[in-house]
Amino acid sequence: MSYKPETPFDSIESAHEYVGLLSETVQEVLHEVEAEMALPVSENTQRRKEALQLICYQLTKLSGHMTSSRRILNDLRSLRRLFYAERNPASHTEESKSLSQKAGKL
């Protein structure tokens, strides 16, 4: 019986893909904010510059969290593959034993 996800976030792969897209968007916005910060600043816009610096700081933190999340999801995918790869041969061995026993009875 195969599992069919009900939402796009029901699997590790889809969550990994979503976090990747979110990470790309955060990077794009960060570059836009950095470009705006590079523009010349007059004395009247000092507060605006400070706000942009705070935005840049927060986006940088968010980018780090997205990177960590992608790594964790990638590790989970790898662990799941290892787990099921170890479990599959055992289940195949049990199936072959039961088939052998049934064949012996015939």
ChimeraX attribute file (.defattr): number of C-alpha atoms within 10 A of each C-alpha:
attribute: neighborCount
match mode: 1-to-1
recipient: residues
	/A:1	3
	/A:2	4
	/A:3	7
	/A:4	8
	/A:5	10
	/A:6	8
	/A:7	8
	/A:8	12
	/A:9	13
	/A:10	12
	/A:11	14
	/A:12	15
	/A:13	15
	/A:14	15
	/A:15	16
	/A:16	21
	/A:17	15
	/A:18	15
	/A:19	19
	/A:20	16
	/A:21	13
	/A:22	15
	/A:23	19
	/A:24	14
	/A:25	13
	/A:26	17
	/A:27	16
	/A:28	12
	/A:29	14
	/A:30	19
	/A:31	14
	/A:32	13
	/A:33	16
	/A:34	15
	/A:35	10
	/A:36	13
	/A:37	17
	/A:38	10
	/A:39	9
	/A:40	8
	/A:41	12
	/A:42	8
	/A:43	7
	/A:44	8
	/A:45	11
	/A:46	11
	/A:47	10
	/A:48	12
	/A:49	19
	/A:50	12
	/A:51	13
	/A:52	16
	/A:53	15
	/A:54	12
	/A:55	16
	/A:56	19
	/A:57	13
	/A:58	13
	/A:59	18
	/A:60	15
	/A:61	12
	/A:62	16
	/A:63	19
	/A:64	13
	/A:65	14
	/A:66	20
	/A:67	15
	/A:68	13
	/A:69	17
	/A:70	19
	/A:71	13
	/A:72	13
	/A:73	19
	/A:74	15
	/A:75	12
	/A:76	15
	/A:77	16
	/A:78	11
	/A:79	12
	/A:80	13
	/A:81	12
	/A:82	11
	/A:83	11
	/A:84	11
	/A:85	11
	/A:86	11
	/A:87	11
	/A:88	11
	/A:89	11
	/A:90	12
	/A:91	11
	/A:92	11
	/A:93	11
	/A:94	12
	/A:95	12
	/A:96	12
	/A:97	12
	/A:98	12
	/A:99	12
	/A:100	12
	/A:101	11
	/A:102	10
	/A:103	9
	/A:104	8
	/A:105	7
	/A:106	6
